Amino acid sequence: MIRSSEAILSVPVPDDDYTALVNVMAVLYAIRERSQTADEMFEPLWKIIELLQAYDVEFSEETHIALQVCILS
C-alpha cells in the first residue's frame, strides 16, 4: 500500500485531470483512516516505552527508526 500510495502522490496532478485528483484524494483519505487505526494499535507500545524511559532506559536511534517504520507500514 505504501509503494502504490507513494507512486500516486509523487505524480503531479494537472489542472484538468479530474481522475488523477480523485486518485490523490482517495489515497489521502486512506492514509487518514489508517493513521487512526495505527495510533490505536501502537498506543500500548508507546506507553511501555514511556514507562521504560521514566526509569532511564535508553533506546538507540535505530530502535526509534524501526518503530517509525512499523507504524508507517
N, C-alpha and C positions, 0 to 999 in steps of 0.2 A: 504494500500500500504506500509506503514512504517513497519508493522509487517512482511509482506512477504519479503520485502527487507532486513530487519534485519536477517530473517531466512536464506536467500540465502547467505548473506555476512558473516554470522557467521560460515559457514561450510568451513573447509579447502578444498582447491582445489588440488587434487593430480596432479602430473606432467602429467600423461597420460589421464586425464579426460577432453576431449575437450568440452563435453556438459556442464559440471559444469563451465568451464571457460567462455563459451559463455553466460551462465546464469548470471554470475557475471558481465560480461561486459555489458550486457543488462540493468541490474539494475543500474550500474554506469552511463550509458548513460541517462536513465530515470531521475535519480537524477539531472544530469547536465541540462537537458532540463527543468525540473520542477523548479529548482532554479532560472532560469532566469524569469520565469513567476511569482514566488513568490516574487522576488525582485521588479518587476514592480508593483505587486498588493499592496505591503505593503509600497511602497515608499511614498505615501501621508501621511500615518500614521507616518512614521519616521520623515517627515518634520514637522508635528504637534508637535510631541514630542520634536524635537529640538527647535522649537519656544517657547514652554512652558518652556523648560529648560533655554532658554535665559532670561526668566522672573522669574528665580529662583523657578520654580515649581519642586518639588522633586517627584520622583517616587520610590515606595518601590521595594525591591528586588523581591517580589512576582509578581509585575506588569511586571518587566523585564522578569522574567521566563515565565509568561503567554504569553507574546508576542513572546518569542522564541518558545514556544510550538505551537502557532498558525502558525508560519512561517514554522515549520518543519512538520506539519501535512497536 
